[in-house]
Each structure stands twice: as C-alpha cells, then as structure tokens.
Amino acid sequence: MSYLQKGNSMIRRTTAAKGLALAAVLSLGLTACASSDDGSGDSTEGGGGSSEPLKIGTILPVTGTLAFLGPPEIAGVGLAIDDINAAGGVLGNDVTVEWGDSGDSTDLSVASSTATDLIGKGVSVAIGAASSAVSLGVVDQFAEASVMQISPANTAADLSGYGEFFARTAPPDTVQGPAHADLIMGDGHCKVGFLVQNEAYGNGLRDYIQEALEAGGCEAVYGGNGEGHEFAPGETNFGAQVTDLLAQKPDAISIVAFEETTAIVNELVSQGWDFNGTTYFVDGNLSNYGEDFDPGTLEGVQGTLPGAQADEAFRDQLTTWYSENESGELEDFSYSAESYDATVLAALAAVKGEATDGATISQNIRAVSGAEGGTEVKTFEEGVKALEAGDEIHYVGKSGIGPLNESNDPTSAFIGIYKYGADNTYTFERQIEGKIEE
C-alpha cells in the first residue's frame, strides 16, 4: 500500500491483492452503509443528509482486459479531487478517495469484492466501472447501500434509466452505434462482418451498429444479431471464426472486443486480411498497440470513441498528475474527461443538496448537470459560487456532454474518430456530436 500526499488531500491507493483480501474481511465483519447518515434525505435543497466529509470510491480497471483504460480514468478522478480541494473542498471539507479495482467481466468477483470494500469504508459515490457488464454486476449492490454510482465509460443501453443511484458521463451505444456505422458506410463498405464478445457491451453495441447499417441499405454478412457467432470474453483462439467470417467475403470487419483484439488481429494477419481502410475498432479496443504487431499492421484501421478529444492543457495536467502520483507515464486519455466530470458532478450535487450522502447526490446530480437550465459553469469553483448565489447551474465539463436526462444519460455527446498509423498507434481525426433520443 502506498500513500500519496497531494496538498491537503491524502490519496490512498490499495493494491489489487490487498484490496481483495481486505474486501473478504469486510464482507464478514462490516455492515453496508453509504455514510454515517441513513441516506434518507428527501429534498434537493438541503435534505438533512450526511455532513461528513465527502468520500469518493473508484471501481476502475487496474487488472483485466480493460486495464489500459485504468490510468486515464484514475488520472481524471485524481485530478478532479485535487482541483475540488484546491477550491475549498465540499461543504468546507476536503474530499477523500478510496481506490478500487473493477477487474473485468471474466471474473466478476473482483468487482463484487471491491464494491463490498468501498461500501464498508463509507463511500457516498463510486466512480466506475469501465465495463458495462461489470457495472450490471454491482449496480444493485451499490444502490441497496445508497451509494451513487457514476460510470465514466459504460455505454450499454441496458443501463439507461437503470435506477436513481446510477448515472453516467459516457453516451449510450445508441450514439456510438450509428456513428460507427456511418464511418463504415462513408468509406464505401456495405458487407460487414462482426467479431463480437458475448456480453452486454459487445452484443448491445453490435446491435446498434447493425441496425444503422441495415437502415442504410447494407448488411451484416457474419456475426450479426441472432446468428450465434459471438465469442466468450477472454477467448484466445479465433481460427475457426476468422475462417468462417472471411468465407463470407466481407468488405469490412468491425471488431467489438477488449483485450481479445490482439489474438483476433494476429489470426486475421495469418489468414491474409488486409486491414488498411477495411477494419474498424470501438472504444473497448481503441488502444495504442505499438510493438504488439509488426510495423504497418494496423495502418489505416479506424475506430470510434465516445467523448470529446481532451485539449492539450488538460492532457498536460493529467500527465503531470499521473507522473507525480502513480510514478508512471500516461499514454492514453480515453475517458479521462468523463472521469473528471463524473467526480465534479458528484461534488457539485453534494454542494447543491448541502449534504454528502449518496441519496442527496442522487437527487441533485441532474440539476447541476444543467437539466433545469441555469448559469453555465466550467469549473467546480465557478459552480460553487453560482450555487451559493442561489443560481441553478449547468456544469459544462471537460467531456462536452449535455445535461443528464431522466434516464441519467447525457443528452448529447461527442464521438471521436481515430485512425492508426504505421506505428500501430492511433491519432485523432475528427469528432461528431450525437444527440440521445428519449
């Protein structure tokens, strides 16, 4: 365990192994509670909830197939907490954080143990998970403890309107799916093969891509809904699937997967697939592969990623925070802005409700996101000043999302389009804004 001192804020990181061991003890000896208060505040304006310092937990991927998303998400949360505390904290107290590992959908016991641990430690808010399937495995656990869960990366439509204790700062697949399909069709492709992992995220995103393709007069020639071609998360052998897919003579392939993508690419290479301008990734596998493949392997591959492109100043801040606190180099920025915004929204909701318990945050998060209109604010500090002046606020954060709707989904969001070069790393091409249909 290491302790990282940042100003007046003590940030504690627990290793995955120690976190799991502690969670096992907590599950036997601790009662689940969201805070020292019973979380029963019933007003969006000072509901008589907890006055304890706000404690935020994370359930983000330190291990597993989405571990590449952990560093930027962790940096986003950590930087936001530092900024909040530099501005005076929440209701006069510094915000503290309990770090936790989500693992992935191949072993949901990791996330369950982390949720037990965070609840036992009295967090009011849990930022995460990255995987929609993981969130579906713990969302009820958090809700029963009146802990507000805010995901910076979940996109599965199954989570829209799931409950009052779940919100997200990433758009659902109803936005990314059509954007991904438009990218494929815009490149002149109309016979698309899918390689899809068999869980909520993979199936859901594939369905929305396929629906948009078919609406455009195109077809899924392999791996479509109902065909039974999905693979289990963690699969490593794709020889038979790639053979069957290529036999259908697709003019494009969309890969909806996580870490399994490395094995998929290697199999496609061995069977002679030309990736340039014909292959498409999504947020789950849009990663810098560097020397994982021979130079030029991924050249011309494109991918879609929900969220606005982080500007240079914000990237520099994230990089500095990660270097100082994690002693590493931040190489990816996926969902960093959404993680930052999730943390700030939680803090502003506590300020508006004048309490730090999960119920109060749940009751006020839509309002501070701009659901009721109000003064636009770009920082936590600006938001606090406006709230203290009696104004409604619309927090315009780093990710560029619109106010949360009644399903606690952002009403609009950007989808970034990225392209791989000869070095097997991706660069930003452009972004489009999508609206979320009610």
VEXDREN-2710 file (C-alpha; in Angstrom, 1 decimal):
% VEXDREN-2710
k/r/px/py/pz
1/MET/0.0/0.0/0.0
2/SER/1.3/3.4/-0.8
3/TYR/0.2/6.8/0.4
4/LEU/0.3/9.7/-1.9
5/GLN/0.3/13.2/-0.4
6/LYS/-1.2/15.9/-2.7
7/GLY/-1.6/19.3/-0.9
8/ASN/-4.0/18.7/2.0
9/SER/-5.6/15.7/0.3
10/MET/-4.4/12.3/1.2
11/ILE/-5.0/9.9/-1.7
12/ARG/-4.7/6.3/-0.9
13/ARG/-4.1/3.5/-3.4
14/THR/-4.5/-0.1/-2.4
15/THR/-3.0/-2.8/-4.5
16/ALA/-5.5/-5.2/-6.1
17/ALA/-4.3/-8.1/-3.9
18/LYS/-4.6/-6.3/-0.7
19/GLY/-7.9/-4.8/-1.7
20/LEU/-9.4/-8.2/-2.3
21/ALA/-8.0/-9.6/0.9
22/LEU/-9.5/-6.6/2.8
23/ALA/-12.8/-6.9/1.0
24/ALA/-13.1/-10.5/2.1
25/VAL/-12.7/-9.4/5.8
26/LEU/-15.1/-6.6/5.3
27/SER/-17.7/-8.8/3.8
28/LEU/-17.8/-10.8/7.0
29/GLY/-17.5/-8.1/9.6
30/LEU/-18.8/-4.8/8.2
31/THR/-22.3/-3.6/7.7
32/ALA/-23.0/-2.0/4.3
33/CYS/-23.6/1.7/4.7
34/ALA/-23.3/4.7/2.4
35/SER/-22.3/7.1/5.1
36/SER/-22.8/7.8/8.8
37/ASP/-26.2/9.1/7.8
38/ASP/-29.1/6.8/6.8
39/GLY/-29.2/8.4/3.4
40/SER/-32.9/9.3/3.7
41/GLY/-32.8/13.0/2.8
42/ASP/-35.8/13.7/0.7
43/SER/-35.1/17.2/-0.7
44/THR/-32.9/18.5/-3.5
45/GLU/-32.2/21.6/-1.4
46/GLY/-30.6/20.6/1.8
47/GLY/-32.3/17.3/2.7
48/GLY/-30.8/16.8/6.1
49/GLY/-28.4/14.2/4.9
50/SER/-24.8/13.4/6.0
51/SER/-22.5/16.3/6.9
52/GLU/-19.4/14.0/7.0
53/PRO/-16.6/14.9/4.5
54/LEU/-17.4/13.6/1.0
55/LYS/-15.6/10.2/0.4
56/ILE/-15.5/9.0/-3.2
57/GLY/-14.6/5.5/-4.2
58/THR/-13.4/4.2/-7.5
59/ILE/-14.1/0.9/-9.2
60/LEU/-11.9/1.2/-12.2
61/PRO/-9.9/-1.4/-14.2
62/VAL/-6.4/-1.9/-12.6
63/THR/-6.4/-5.5/-13.8
64/GLY/-8.1/-7.4/-16.6
65/THR/-8.8/-6.9/-20.2
66/LEU/-9.7/-3.2/-19.8
67/ALA/-6.6/-2.3/-17.7
68/PHE/-5.4/0.0/-20.4
69/LEU/-8.4/2.3/-19.6
70/GLY/-7.5/2.4/-15.9
71/PRO/-4.6/5.0/-16.0
72/PRO/-6.5/7.8/-17.8
73/GLU/-9.7/7.2/-15.7
74/ILE/-7.7/7.2/-12.5
75/ALA/-5.9/10.4/-13.5
76/GLY/-9.2/12.0/-14.3
77/VAL/-10.6/11.3/-10.8
78/GLY/-7.4/12.2/-9.0
79/LEU/-7.0/15.5/-10.8
80/ALA/-10.7/16.4/-10.2
81/ILE/-10.3/15.7/-6.5
82/ASP/-7.2/17.9/-6.3
83/ASP/-9.0/20.7/-8.1
84/ILE/-12.0/20.4/-5.9
85/ASN/-9.9/20.5/-2.7
86/ALA/-7.8/23.4/-4.1
87/ALA/-11.1/25.3/-4.4
88/GLY/-12.0/24.7/-0.8
89/GLY/-13.5/21.2/-0.9
90/VAL/-17.1/20.2/-0.4
91/LEU/-19.1/22.0/2.3
92/GLY/-15.8/23.1/4.0
93/ASN/-14.1/19.7/4.0
94/ASP/-11.5/18.1/1.7
95/VAL/-12.8/15.2/-0.5
96/THR/-11.0/11.9/0.1
97/VAL/-10.8/8.9/-2.2
98/GLU/-10.7/5.1/-1.8
99/TRP/-9.2/3.4/-4.8
100/GLY/-10.6/0.1/-6.0
101/ASP/-10.1/-2.4/-8.9
102/SER/-13.0/-3.4/-11.1
103/GLY/-11.3/-6.2/-12.9
104/ASP/-13.5/-7.2/-15.9
105/SER/-16.4/-9.4/-16.9
106/THR/-14.2/-12.6/-17.0
107/ASP/-14.2/-12.6/-13.2
108/LEU/-17.0/-10.5/-11.6
109/SER/-15.8/-11.5/-8.1
110/VAL/-13.2/-8.7/-8.3
111/ALA/-15.8/-6.0/-8.8
112/SER/-18.1/-7.5/-6.2
113/SER/-15.3/-7.6/-3.6
114/THR/-14.3/-4.0/-4.4
115/ALA/-18.0/-2.9/-4.0
116/THR/-18.2/-4.6/-0.6
117/ASP/-14.9/-2.9/0.4
118/LEU/-16.0/0.6/-0.8
119/ILE/-19.4/0.3/0.9
120/GLY/-17.7/-0.8/4.1
121/LYS/-15.4/2.2/4.0
122/GLY/-18.4/4.5/3.8
123/VAL/-18.1/6.0/0.4
124/SER/-21.1/8.0/-0.9
125/VAL/-20.1/7.8/-4.6
126/ALA/-18.4/5.1/-6.7
127/ILE/-16.8/6.2/-9.9
128/GLY/-16.9/3.3/-12.4
129/ALA/-17.0/0.8/-13.7
130/ALA/-15.4/0.9/-17.2
131/SER/-17.1/-2.3/-18.4
132/SER/-20.9/-2.2/-18.7
133/ALA/-21.1/-5.9/-17.8
134/VAL/-19.2/-5.2/-14.6
135/SER/-21.5/-2.3/-13.7
136/LEU/-24.5/-4.5/-14.3
137/GLY/-22.9/-6.9/-11.8
138/VAL/-22.6/-4.4/-8.9
139/VAL/-25.1/-1.6/-9.6
140/ASP/-27.7/-3.2/-7.4
141/GLN/-25.2/-3.7/-4.6
142/PHE/-24.3/0.0/-4.6
143/ALA/-28.0/1.0/-4.9
144/GLU/-29.0/-1.1/-1.9
145/ALA/-26.3/0.7/0.1
146/SER/-27.5/4.1/-1.2
147/VAL/-24.1/4.7/-2.9
148/MET/-24.3/6.8/-6.1
149/GLN/-22.5/5.0/-8.9
150/ILE/-21.4/7.2/-11.8
151/SER/-19.7/5.5/-14.7
152/PRO/-17.4/7.4/-17.0
153/ALA/-17.3/4.7/-19.7
154/ASN/-20.4/2.5/-19.6
155/THR/-22.3/2.6/-22.9
156/ALA/-24.6/-0.4/-22.8
157/ALA/-28.2/0.6/-23.4
158/ASP/-29.3/-1.8/-20.6
159/LEU/-28.1/0.8/-18.1
160/SER/-30.2/3.6/-19.4
161/GLY/-32.7/4.5/-16.6
162/TYR/-31.5/1.6/-14.5
163/GLY/-32.2/3.3/-11.3
164/GLU/-31.8/6.5/-9.3
165/PHE/-28.4/5.5/-8.0
166/PHE/-26.8/5.0/-11.4
167/ALA/-25.7/7.8/-13.8
168/ARG/-23.0/8.0/-16.5
169/THR/-21.0/10.7/-18.3
170/ALA/-20.4/8.5/-21.4
171/PRO/-23.2/8.3/-24.0
172/PRO/-25.0/5.0/-24.5
173/ASP/-24.5/2.9/-27.6
174/THR/-27.4/4.5/-29.3
175/VAL/-25.0/7.3/-30.1
176/GLN/-21.8/5.4/-30.9
177/GLY/-23.5/2.6/-32.9
178/PRO/-24.9/4.9/-35.7
179/ALA/-21.6/6.9/-35.8
180/HIS/-19.6/3.7/-36.2
181/ALA/-21.9/2.5/-39.0
182/ASP/-21.7/5.9/-40.8
183/LEU/-17.9/5.7/-40.7
184/ILE/-18.0/2.3/-42.3
185/MET/-20.6/3.2/-45.0
186/GLY/-18.8/6.5/-45.6
187/ASP/-15.8/4.6/-46.6
188/GLY/-17.9/2.8/-49.2
189/HIS/-18.3/-0.6/-47.4
190/CYS/-21.7/-2.4/-47.3
191/LYS/-20.9/-6.1/-46.5
192/VAL/-19.8/-6.1/-42.9
193/GLY/-18.5/-8.9/-40.7
194/PHE/-18.6/-8.7/-36.9
195/LEU/-16.4/-10.3/-34.3
196/VAL/-18.2/-9.6/-31.0
197/GLN/-17.7/-10.6/-27.4
198/ASN/-20.7/-12.2/-25.8
199/GLU/-21.8/-9.8/-23.0
200/ALA/-23.9/-6.7/-22.6
201/TYR/-21.4/-4.2/-24.1
202/GLY/-20.4/-6.3/-27.1
203/ASN/-23.9/-7.5/-28.1
204/GLY/-25.5/-4.1/-27.4
205/LEU/-23.1/-2.1/-29.4
206/ARG/-23.1/-4.6/-32.3
207/ASP/-26.9/-4.4/-32.4
208/TYR/-26.9/-0.6/-32.8
209/ILE/-24.2/-0.7/-35.4
210/GLN/-26.0/-3.4/-37.4
211/GLU/-29.3/-1.6/-37.1
212/ALA/-27.8/1.6/-38.6
213/LEU/-26.1/-0.4/-41.3
214/GLU/-29.3/-2.1/-42.3
215/ALA/-31.1/1.2/-42.3
216/GLY/-28.5/2.4/-44.8
217/GLY/-29.2/-0.5/-47.1
218/CYS/-26.2/-2.6/-46.0
219/GLU/-25.9/-6.0/-44.4
220/ALA/-24.1/-8.0/-41.7
221/VAL/-22.6/-11.0/-43.5
222/TYR/-21.2/-12.6/-40.4
223/GLY/-21.6/-12.2/-36.6
224/GLY/-25.0/-10.4/-36.7
225/ASN/-27.7/-10.5/-34.1
226/GLY/-29.1/-13.9/-33.6
227/GLU/-26.5/-15.8/-35.6
228/GLY/-24.7/-17.2/-32.6
229/HIS/-21.2/-16.2/-33.6
230/GLU/-20.3/-14.3/-30.5
231/PHE/-17.2/-15.4/-28.5
232/ALA/-16.8/-15.6/-24.8
233/PRO/-14.8/-12.8/-23.0
234/GLY/-11.2/-13.9/-22.6
235/GLU/-11.2/-16.1/-25.7
236/THR/-7.8/-16.6/-27.3
237/ASN/-8.4/-18.9/-30.3
238/PHE/-10.1/-17.3/-33.3
239/GLY/-9.0/-19.6/-36.1
240/ALA/-12.4/-21.1/-36.9
241/GLN/-14.3/-17.8/-36.5
242/VAL/-12.0/-15.9/-38.8
243/THR/-12.1/-18.7/-41.4
244/ASP/-15.9/-18.6/-41.4
245/LEU/-16.0/-14.8/-41.5
246/LEU/-13.6/-14.4/-44.4
247/ALA/-15.6/-17.1/-46.3
248/GLN/-18.5/-14.7/-46.4
249/LYS/-16.2/-12.2/-48.4
250/PRO/-16.9/-9.1/-46.2
251/ASP/-15.6/-5.7/-47.5
252/ALA/-15.2/-4.5/-43.9
253/ILE/-14.8/-6.0/-40.4
254/SER/-16.0/-4.4/-37.2
255/ILE/-14.3/-5.8/-34.0
256/VAL/-16.2/-5.2/-30.8
257/ALA/-13.9/-6.6/-28.1
258/PHE/-11.5/-5.8/-25.4
259/GLU/-8.0/-7.4/-24.9
260/GLU/-9.1/-10.3/-27.2
261/THR/-8.4/-7.9/-30.1
262/THR/-4.7/-8.8/-30.1
263/ALA/-5.4/-12.5/-30.8
264/ILE/-8.1/-11.5/-33.4
265/VAL/-5.7/-9.3/-35.3
266/ASN/-3.0/-12.0/-35.2
267/GLU/-5.4/-14.5/-36.7
268/LEU/-6.6/-12.1/-39.4
269/VAL/-3.0/-11.4/-40.3
270/SER/-2.3/-15.2/-40.6
271/GLN/-5.2/-15.6/-42.9
272/GLY/-4.2/-12.7/-45.2
273/TRP/-6.7/-10.0/-44.3
274/ASP/-5.8/-6.5/-45.5
275/PHE/-6.5/-4.1/-42.6
276/ASN/-6.0/-0.8/-44.4
277/GLY/-9.3/1.0/-44.7
278/THR/-11.3/-2.1/-44.1
279/THR/-11.2/-2.7/-40.3
280/TYR/-12.9/-0.8/-37.5
281/PHE/-12.4/-0.7/-33.7
282/VAL/-14.6/0.6/-31.0
283/ASP/-13.9/2.2/-27.6
284/GLY/-13.3/-1.2/-26.0
285/ASN/-10.2/-1.9/-28.1
286/LEU/-9.1/1.5/-29.3
287/SER/-5.6/1.3/-27.8
288/ASN/-2.1/2.0/-28.8
289/TYR/-0.6/-1.4/-29.8
290/GLY/2.9/-0.1/-30.6
291/GLU/5.2/-3.1/-30.9
292/ASP/2.4/-5.7/-30.3
293/PHE/2.3/-6.2/-34.1
294/ASP/4.7/-5.8/-37.0
295/PRO/5.0/-2.1/-38.2
296/GLY/2.2/-1.2/-40.5
297/THR/-0.2/-4.0/-39.4
298/LEU/-2.9/-1.6/-38.2
299/GLU/-2.1/1.2/-40.7
300/GLY/-5.5/2.6/-41.9
301/VAL/-7.6/1.0/-39.2
302/GLN/-10.1/3.4/-37.8
303/GLY/-12.1/3.5/-34.5
304/THR/-14.8/5.3/-32.7
305/LEU/-14.6/6.5/-29.1
306/PRO/-17.3/8.3/-27.2
307/GLY/-16.2/11.6/-25.7
308/ALA/-14.6/14.9/-26.8
309/GLN/-10.9/15.0/-27.5
310/ALA/-9.1/16.2/-24.4
311/ASP/-7.4/19.5/-25.1
312/GLU/-3.6/19.9/-24.8
313/ALA/-3.8/21.8/-21.5
314/PHE/-6.0/19.2/-19.9
315/ARG/-3.8/16.4/-21.2
316/ASP/-0.7/18.1/-19.7
317/GLN/-2.5/18.3/-16.3
318/LEU/-3.5/14.7/-16.4
319/THR/0.0/13.6/-17.4
320/THR/1.6/15.6/-14.6
321/TRP/-0.9/14.2/-12.0
322/TYR/-0.3/10.6/-13.1
323/SER/3.5/11.1/-13.1
324/GLU/3.5/12.6/-9.6
325/ASN/1.0/10.2/-8.1
326/GLU/1.4/7.0/-9.9
327/SER/5.1/7.2/-10.9
328/GLY/4.3/6.3/-14.5
329/GLU/3.7/7.7/-17.9
330/LEU/0.2/8.3/-19.1
331/GLU/0.0/7.1/-22.7
332/ASP/-3.8/7.1/-23.3
333/PHE/-6.5/9.6/-22.4
334/SER/-9.7/7.6/-23.1
335/TYR/-12.5/8.5/-20.7
336/SER/-10.2/10.8/-18.7
337/ALA/-12.5/13.8/-19.3
338/GLU/-15.6/11.7/-18.4
339/SER/-13.9/10.5/-15.2
340/TYR/-13.1/14.1/-14.3
341/ASP/-16.6/15.3/-15.0
342/ALA/-18.2/12.4/-13.0
343/THR/-16.2/13.4/-10.0
344/VAL/-17.0/17.1/-10.3
345/LEU/-20.7/16.5/-10.8
346/ALA/-20.9/14.4/-7.7
347/ALA/-19.2/17.1/-5.7
348/LEU/-21.4/19.8/-7.1
349/ALA/-24.5/17.7/-6.3
350/ALA/-23.4/17.5/-2.7
351/VAL/-22.9/21.2/-2.5
352/LYS/-26.3/21.9/-4.0
353/GLY/-28.0/19.4/-1.7
354/GLU/-26.0/20.6/1.3
355/ALA/-25.1/17.0/2.3
356/THR/-22.6/14.4/1.2
357/ASP/-24.7/11.2/1.4
358/GLY/-25.4/9.2/-1.7
359/ALA/-29.1/9.9/-1.7
360/THR/-28.5/13.6/-1.7
361/ILE/-26.1/13.3/-4.6
362/SER/-28.5/11.2/-6.5
363/GLN/-31.3/13.8/-6.0
364/ASN/-29.2/16.7/-7.2
365/ILE/-26.9/15.4/-10.0
366/ARG/-29.3/16.0/-12.8
367/ALA/-29.8/19.6/-11.7
368/VAL/-26.1/20.5/-11.5
369/SER/-25.6/18.9/-14.9
370/GLY/-28.0/21.5/-16.4
371/ALA/-31.2/19.6/-16.6
372/GLU/-33.0/22.6/-15.1
373/GLY/-31.1/25.2/-17.1
374/GLY/-29.1/27.8/-15.2
375/THR/-25.8/29.5/-15.3
376/GLU/-23.1/27.8/-17.3
377/VAL/-20.0/27.0/-15.2
378/LYS/-16.8/25.4/-16.4
379/THR/-15.2/24.5/-13.1
380/PHE/-16.1/23.2/-9.6
381/GLU/-15.1/26.6/-8.1
382/GLU/-17.4/28.5/-10.5
383/GLY/-20.2/26.1/-9.8
384/VAL/-20.0/26.6/-6.0
385/LYS/-20.0/30.4/-6.4
386/ALA/-23.2/30.2/-8.5
387/LEU/-24.9/27.8/-6.2
388/GLU/-24.1/29.9/-3.2
389/ALA/-25.6/32.9/-5.1
390/GLY/-28.8/30.9/-5.4
391/ASP/-28.5/30.1/-9.1
392/GLU/-29.3/26.9/-10.9
393/ILE/-26.2/25.7/-12.8
394/HIS/-25.2/23.9/-15.9
395/TYR/-21.8/22.3/-15.4
396/VAL/-20.1/22.4/-18.8
397/GLY/-17.3/20.0/-18.2
398/LYS/-14.2/18.6/-20.0
399/SER/-16.1/15.9/-21.9
400/GLY/-18.6/18.2/-23.7
401/ILE/-21.7/16.1/-22.7
402/GLY/-25.1/17.6/-22.5
403/PRO/-27.3/17.7/-19.3
404/LEU/-28.4/14.4/-17.9
405/ASN/-31.9/13.3/-18.9
406/GLU/-34.4/11.4/-16.8
407/SER/-32.5/8.2/-17.6
408/ASN/-29.4/9.8/-16.1
409/ASP/-27.8/9.6/-19.6
410/PRO/-26.1/12.6/-21.2
411/THR/-28.5/14.2/-23.7
412/SER/-25.7/14.8/-26.2
413/ALA/-22.1/13.7/-26.6
414/PHE/-19.2/13.8/-29.0
415/ILE/-17.9/10.7/-30.8
416/GLY/-14.3/10.9/-31.7
417/ILE/-13.0/9.3/-35.0
418/TYR/-9.4/8.0/-34.8
419/LYS/-7.0/6.4/-37.3
420/TYR/-4.0/4.1/-36.9
421/GLY/-0.6/4.9/-38.5
422/ALA/2.3/2.6/-39.4
423/ASP/3.5/2.5/-35.8
424/ASN/0.2/0.8/-34.7
425/THR/-0.8/3.8/-32.6
426/TYR/-3.9/5.9/-33.2
427/THR/-4.3/9.7/-33.7
428/PHE/-7.4/11.9/-33.6
429/GLU/-9.0/12.6/-36.9
430/ARG/-12.3/14.5/-36.1
431/GLN/-15.3/14.3/-33.9
432/ILE/-19.1/14.4/-34.4
433/GLU/-21.8/15.4/-32.0
434/GLY/-24.6/12.9/-31.5
435/LYS/-28.0/13.5/-29.7
436/ILE/-29.6/10.9/-27.5
437/GLU/-33.1/10.1/-28.3
438/GLU/-35.6/9.8/-25.4
END
